Amino acid sequence: MKLDRIYRRLWDCLIAATCEDQRTFKAMQAATIGLDGAPNVRMVELRRVSEPENLIMFHTDVRSPKVAELRRELKITLVGVETDRNRQIRVFGKSRILHDGAARLDAWESSSDRTLILYRTLLAPGTPICQPRDAFGEDCGAQPSDEGLAHFCVVEVSPFRIDWLDLSAVDGPERVLFIRNGTIWEPSWIAP
Ligand SMILES: Cc1cc2nc3c(=O)[nH]c(=O)nc-3n(C[C@H](O)[C@H](O)[C@H](O)COP(=O)(O)O)c2cc1C
């Protein structure tokens, strides 16, 4: 496949991942450098992707370790897989934590109460508890409200390198490295 078609396909995959009923690439693994210097990784769900703005966004709790890690080292790597087609997308980017502003408020208002309940707990993510229900107070989540907004943030990732691997391409495995140079993406084939 031609490089420009692969470029289009990879962004189409990322954009499609933000659709409600989509599973592929929806949850990607996000790697950071832990505060102890060791690699750290966890799943995040892609919420908004814009190729013209060169942005990939996910939501998280501002009290979570990943935010502390990104505040110290803003580089982040996301990796996702399409298991039935053996395709992998790996995105190297710089992060920005949005803890105020209109984009974050829009993200909050367009999220379901089912997901926002996580931000309404008084306990920071990772706080030890005796049993799962201890994380939520008696009335927590019963009434939709802006309670919890203070804990909610959007992480914007601006990719500067993208590695595409397609192990089931018709003519054999294909791997492409896209490097961002200013506002231009420069693709090159690399050995799989
Ligand atoms: C399918 C799936 C999607 C997830 N999406 C998110 C997400 O978008 N944001 C988030 O903060 N945590 C998400 N999580 C939970 C994280 O993977 C992780 O357990 C939690 O955020 C703790 O991360 P930290 O201690 O590294 O900060 C998701 C977990 C799963 C299984």
The ligand as an ORCA input file, in Angstrom:
! r2SCAN-3c Opt
* xyz 0 1
  C     -10.596     -0.578     28.965
  C     -10.054      0.420     29.964
  C     -10.081      1.765     29.666
  C      -9.591      2.691     30.588
  N      -9.630      4.017     30.279
  C      -9.131      4.922     31.161
  C      -9.106      6.314     30.835
  O      -9.524      6.753     29.774
  N      -8.608      7.169     31.769
  C      -8.129      6.739     32.971
  O      -7.682      7.565     33.764
  N      -8.140      5.429     33.307
  C      -8.614      4.513     32.423
  N      -8.607      3.179     32.748
  C      -8.053      2.794     34.057
  C      -6.508      2.838     33.978
  O      -6.063      1.852     33.084
  C      -5.760      2.701     35.309
  O      -6.131      1.508     35.939
  C      -5.980      3.839     36.239
  O      -6.248      5.030     35.563
  C      -4.762      4.033     37.127
  O      -3.755      4.667     36.418
  P      -2.450      5.304     37.118
  O      -2.366      4.800     38.538
  O      -1.339      4.803     36.273
  O      -2.586      6.791     37.053
  C      -9.068      2.251     31.834
  C      -9.010      0.885     32.089
  C      -9.508     -0.016     31.180
  C      -9.448     -1.479     31.521
*
